[in-house]
Amino acid sequence: MKILSTMALAIGTAAIVPATAHAAQFQASGDIFTGTGFGSRYVGPGGTASPSNRAFGSAQDGGADTFDNFGFFNSGLAGLTLSRQVELLDGNVFRFFDTFTNTGRSAISTTVNFFGNLGSDGDEIVSTNSAGLIVSCQDDGDGNCTEDAVLALVSGNNGLAQAAITADRYNARFMLNVAAGESVNLLNFAFLARDENGPLASDVTLAQTTGAALLAAPRTDGLTATQIGRIVNFSVSAVPEPASWMMMIAGFGAIGIAMRRRRAARITFAV
């Protein structure tokens, strides 16, 4: 694995495809394993299917051979029950939302590993690895990005995650402490940037900026306030659920009516 500066990586990728050949971004493929096939969304238990040994909710390829079975927990559950909600969101963002539930009578402390096999079949160039964000791409052997999409892998913004790439294996470690009868959630992202003609220097920049944006404001669209409130690897402000929004709107309406009545009462009294 090569560790290069952002500038060096950008220079290397610029030489692969001329700037004049720039086209639109490619579309990541929704090949999340559902147990019976592949799709853009999976909701269900964790674990693996027999006899394929594929992990439920793992992304198989992602497009342009970027993955080779990515996004699952390969160890450390220690009695916790895992349920998953994995989606390919718009903008080539894979979101892995995982819930760990302790159904026992005693607290469980364990380290779980979020694992992924990248599609580079060998070495990876890593341009960024800090504060919960790794940006990497497939190495052509000469220090340039080639073929696969440039990846932004986001594992959290509060220091809980310990993530690294070794050869073409990604692993993010999380220390979990789950009280009896309680649940905690982990949120991981993988963003894919690739010009239709192949990776460019601009794709590295796009991966870095998008990864930084996901760190600062993780995409929680479609998740409930309860789900968001249990996320332990991001500092996230919970948003009200739809029912809560309706109650708030009704409450504001009642306050408005009361204020109008009070104002009308004062005017009548003045007359």
Secondary structure, 3 states (H helix, E strand, C coil): CEECCHHHHHHHHHCCCCHHHCCCECCCCCCEECCCCEECEEEEECCECCCCCCECCCECCCCCCCEEEEEEECCCCCCCEEEEEEEEECCCEEEEEEEEECCCCCCEEEEEEEEEEECCCCCEEEEEEECCEEEEEEECCCCCECCCCEEEEECCCCCCCEEEEECCEEEEEEEEEECCCCEEEEEEEEEEECECCECCHHHHHHHHHHHHHHHHCCCCCCCCHHHHHCECCCCCCCCCCHHHHHHHHHHHHHHHHHHHHHHHHHHHHHC
